[in-house]
């Protein structure tokens, strides 16, 4: 009986092992098959957002600039690669802004680890540069700020004069009907037309928003941005020197996104002053 019990136990163990192995193989196959489509969908979504925020035309291109920090070297690495793929311009700066290295890297081999992973660099976010006739004409910056609950991730677009073209929240966990309102078109619309210098001084107010400005911002949900800005240029001129009107009951979230936008643009201006001579800017 004891021998038979041990044999039965071995049989059950082997059966379970086979079932688990087959299940793992199936799940692995499904992951491999679907991950490719997930990444393709993510790239399509990202391209659509960039096309809108940058105002891309059919012949315009996008340069993706990845910023990475080397703790060992105490240097900052920038890798600029066409969104569609291709060779990378690799620039390295010291912490005081001096160019330490410049090279061209070939297009990466499929499946190879990213440069940051391979070299132990710490990723610090991305910058998207819109190119028209090989000259920068617009920028989209990745930003992150601490919200009321967790982080708020957003994109902020600028034209080549560093005037805000758009703000879009892409990830947050703020309360629905309260802090989540910072992700709406009407709240982000308050930044449109403000220049970088104006953002440096912008504040947030709890005062009621003027009714004409509120009505105009509400139209952003169903009106193309360029059409909207042409129709409401006078209101934008009046409001671009005013504070950002906080979402009622969500001042913390409102201030978080405003402070994040200010810091992100300020950081970008310092970065671009270094990068522009090497990436076609002035």
C-alpha positions in Angstrom: 0.0 0.0 0.0 2.8 2.4 0.9 4.6 1.6 -2.4 1.3 2.1 -4.4 0.7 5.4 -2.5 4.1 6.7 -3.4 3.6 5.7 -7.1 0.3 7.5 -7.2 1.9 10.6 -5.7 4.6 10.6 -8.3 2.0 10.2 -11.1 0.0 13.1 -9.8 3.1 15.2 -9.4 4.2 14.5 -12.9 0.7 15.3 -14.2 0.6 18.6 -12.5 4.1 19.5 -13.7 3.1 18.7 -17.3 -0.1 20.8 -16.9 1.8 23.7 -15.4 4.4 23.5 -18.2 1.9 23.4 -20.9 0.0 26.3 -19.3 3.1 28.4 -19.0 4.0 27.7 -22.6 0.5 28.7 -23.7 0.6 31.9 -21.7 4.1 32.7 -23.0 2.9 32.2 -26.5 -0.1 34.4 -26.0 2.1 37.1 -24.5 4.6 37.0 -27.4 1.8 37.1 -29.9 -0.1 40.0 -28.3 2.9 42.1 -27.0 3.8 42.9 -30.6 0.3 44.2 -31.2 0.2 46.1 -27.9 3.4 47.9 -28.7 2.2 48.7 -32.2 -1.1 50.1 -30.7 0.9 52.1 -28.2 3.1 53.6 -31.0 0.0 54.4 -33.0 -1.6 56.2 -30.0 1.6 58.1 -29.3 1.9 59.1 -32.9 -1.7 60.4 -32.9 -1.1 62.4 -29.8 2.1 63.9 -31.2 0.5 64.7 -34.5 -2.2 66.6 -32.7 0.0 68.4 -30.1 2.8 69.2 -32.5 0.5 70.1 -35.4 2.3 67.7 -37.8 1.9 67.8 -41.5 2.2 64.8 -43.8 5.8 65.5 -44.6 6.9 66.5 -41.1 9.1 64.2 -39.0 9.5 63.7 -35.2 12.8 63.3 -33.4 12.6 61.5 -30.0 15.2 62.8 -27.6 15.9 60.5 -24.5 17.6 62.1 -21.5 19.6 59.7 -19.3 21.9 60.3 -16.3 25.1 58.5 -15.5 25.7 58.4 -11.7 29.2 57.0 -12.2 30.3 59.7 -14.7 28.1 62.5 -13.3 27.2 63.3 -16.9 23.9 63.6 -18.8 23.3 61.6 -22.0 20.9 62.7 -24.8 20.0 60.3 -27.6 18.1 61.7 -30.5 16.4 59.2 -32.8 13.8 59.6 -35.5 10.4 58.3 -34.3 10.3 56.0 -37.4 13.7 54.6 -36.5 17.2 55.1 -37.7 20.6 56.3 -36.6 20.9 58.1 -33.2 22.8 61.3 -32.4 24.4 60.7 -29.0 25.4 63.8 -27.0 27.0 63.8 -23.6 27.2 66.8 -21.3 28.9 67.5 -18.0 26.7 68.8 -15.2 28.0 72.3 -15.9 26.7 72.1 -19.5 30.0 71.4 -21.4 29.9 69.0 -24.3 31.9 65.9 -23.4 31.2 63.6 -26.3 29.3 63.5 -29.6 28.8 60.4 -31.8 26.4 58.8 -34.2 25.1 55.4 -33.2 23.6 52.9 -35.8 20.0 51.9 -35.6 19.6 49.3 -32.8 19.2 45.6 -33.7 15.7 44.2 -33.0 15.6 42.6 -29.5 18.8 44.3 -28.3 18.5 46.0 -24.8 18.0 49.8 -24.7 21.2 51.9 -24.3 20.1 53.0 -20.8 19.5 49.4 -19.7 22.8 48.2 -21.3 24.9 51.0 -19.8 23.3 51.4 -16.4 22.0 54.9 -17.2 19.0 56.3 -15.3 16.2 57.4 -17.7 15.0 61.0 -17.1 12.2 61.4 -19.7 11.7 62.2 -23.3 11.4 65.2 -25.5 9.7 65.1 -29.0 10.9 67.5 -31.6 8.8 68.2 -34.6 10.9 68.8 -37.7 9.8 70.6 -40.8 12.3 70.8 -43.7 14.8 69.4 -41.1 14.3 72.4 -38.8 12.6 72.2 -35.4 9.2 74.0 -35.4 7.5 72.5 -32.3 8.2 70.5 -29.2 6.3 68.1 -26.9 7.6 67.5 -23.4 6.9 64.7 -21.1 6.2 65.8 -17.5 5.4 64.3 -14.2 4.2 65.9 -10.9 2.8 64.8 -7.6 -1.0 65.0 -7.5 -3.4 64.8 -4.6 -3.3 61.0 -4.6 -0.4 59.8 -6.9 1.6 61.1 -9.8 0.1 63.0 -12.7 1.8 62.4 -16.0 1.3 64.9 -18.8 2.5 66.2 -22.1 2.9 69.9 -22.9 3.5 71.1 -26.4 5.3 74.3 -27.4 5.9 76.1 -30.7 9.3 77.3 -31.8 8.8 80.5 -29.8 8.1 78.4 -26.7 4.4 79.4 -26.6 2.1 76.6 -25.3 0.2 74.7 -28.0 -1.5 72.3 -25.7 -1.5 70.4 -22.4 -2.7 66.8 -22.2 -2.8 64.6 -19.0 -2.0 61.0 -19.9 -2.1 59.3 -16.5 -3.6 60.2 -13.1 -5.6 58.8 -10.2 -7.3 61.9 -9.1 -10.9 61.9 -7.8 -13.6 61.8 -10.5 -15.5 65.0 -10.7 -12.8 66.8 -8.6 -9.1 66.5 -9.3 -9.7 64.4 -12.4 -11.0 67.6 -14.0 -7.4 68.7 -14.6 -7.4 66.1 -17.4 -10.2 67.8 -19.3 -9.8 70.0 -22.3 -11.2 73.1 -20.5 -8.6 73.0 -17.8 -5.7 72.4 -20.1 -7.0 75.1 -22.4 -6.1 77.7 -19.8 -2.4 77.2 -20.7 -2.9 77.8 -24.5 -1.1 80.9 -25.8 1.0 81.4 -22.6 4.7 81.8 -23.3 7.6 80.2 -21.3 8.3 83.5 -19.4 4.6 83.8 -18.5 4.6 80.3 -17.1 7.5 81.1 -14.8 5.2 83.6 -13.0 1.8 81.9 -13.3 -0.2 81.2 -10.2 -3.4 79.3 -9.3 -6.5 81.1 -8.0 -9.7 79.9 -6.3 -11.6 82.9 -7.7 -14.5 82.1 -10.0 -13.7 81.9 -13.6 -15.2 84.7 -15.8 -18.3 83.4 -17.6 -17.2 84.3 -21.1 -13.9 82.5 -20.6 -15.7 79.4 -19.1 -18.0 79.2 -22.1 -15.1 79.5 -24.5 -13.1 76.8 -22.8 -16.1 74.5 -22.8 -16.0 74.5 -26.6 -12.6 72.9 -26.7 -14.1 69.5 -26.3 -15.7 69.7 -29.7 -13.6 72.3 -31.6 -10.2 71.8 -33.3 -7.6 73.7 -31.3 -6.4 75.9 -34.2 -9.9 76.8 -35.0 -10.6 77.6 -31.4 -7.6 79.8 -30.9 -8.5 81.9 -34.0 -12.0 82.4 -32.7 -11.0 83.3 -29.1 -7.8 85.2 -29.6 -9.0 88.3 -27.7 -10.0 86.2 -24.7 -6.7 84.4 -24.8 -4.8 87.7 -24.9 -6.8 88.9 -21.8 -6.3 85.7 -19.8 -2.7 84.8 -20.6 -1.6 87.2 -17.9 -4.1 85.9 -15.4 -3.8 83.0 -12.9 -5.0 79.5 -13.7 -8.5 79.0 -12.3 -8.5 76.0 -10.0 -11.0 73.2 -10.3 -13.6 73.8 -7.5 -12.7 71.5 -4.6 -9.5 70.4 -6.2 -7.0 73.2 -5.7 -4.2 70.7 -4.9 -4.6 68.9 -8.2 -4.9 72.2 -10.1 -1.7 73.6 -8.5 0.1 70.3 -9.0 -0.4 70.3 -12.8 0.3 74.1 -13.0 3.6 73.7 -11.0 4.5 70.6 -13.1 4.0 72.4 -16.4 6.1 75.4 -15.1 8.9 73.1 -14.0 8.9 71.0 -17.1 9.1 74.0 -19.5 11.8 75.6 -17.4 13.9 72.4 -17.5 13.3 72.1 -21.2 14.6 75.6 -21.9 17.8 74.8 -20.2 18.1 71.5 -22.1 17.3 73.0 -25.5 19.9 75.7 -25.1 22.5 72.9 -25.0 20.9 70.6 -27.6 19.8 73.1 -30.3 23.2 73.6 -32.0 23.4 69.9 -32.6 19.8 69.1 -33.5 19.1 71.8 -36.2 17.9 74.5 -33.8 19.2 78.0 -33.1 
